[in-house]
Amino acid sequence: MVTHVPAEAQGDERGALLAFIEEQRGGIRRSLLGLTDEQARTRPSASELSLGGLLKHVAEVEQSWLARARQEPPAVRRDETNWHETFQLVGDETVASQLAYWEQVAADTEKYIRSAPSLDDTFPLPPDPWFPPEGRVSLRWLCLHLIRETARHAGHADIIRESLDGKTAFELVALEQAG
């Protein structure tokens, strides 16, 4: 952990979960500090991953899980024909546009989780073959999943950024605080 997540108010489970999601979002946002869109599109390793692509992916994933919880279709439908586009900036997409989109998604997530009657409320999983038939998950599970998903990609972002210009997560925290 590069930054400290403040302790939640006594009994504020929602606040704690949302704070940990935000902390991981910060790791990905910081990985993009000072980079051009061209640098953010760069794939400096054997992986297909770029910082811009990771940013787009985590924003889409968070939005799609929020849509599932609301039992609505996701803003962007992905299947085998366009799945690769979730990991790359395409067309006129920029880091700035994706950051703005993710900021709105994050605000929607916070509002939805804070306004839900209970974190024990459940919603159905889609009928995709990788989910259990007629599976359901809770809003608590959703928050934990978003922490896991975002943290996993924040780690990828650390490696990609360090491969691009040698900056580590600690240096990026200092850069963010100075800016």
Salt bridges, closest charged atoms under 4 A:
ASP12 OD1 - ARG114 NH1 3.81
GLU13 OE2 - ARG140 NE 2.63
GLU22 OE1 - ARG25 NH1 2.78
GLU22 OE2 - ARG29 NH2 2.35
GLU48 OE1 - ARG43 NH2 3.58
GLU60 OE2 - ARG78 NH2 2.67
GLU62 OE2 - ARG25 NH2 2.67
GLU85 OE1 - ARG78 NH1 3.64
GLU93 OE1 - LYS56 NZ 2.80
GLU110 OE2 - ARG114 NE 2.98
ASP120 OD1 - ARG140 NH1 2.55
GLU149 OE2 - HIS57 NE2 3.02
GLU149 OE2 - HIS153 NE2 3.13
ASP165 OD2 - ARG161 NH2 2.95
GLU176 OE1 - ARG30 NH1 3.33
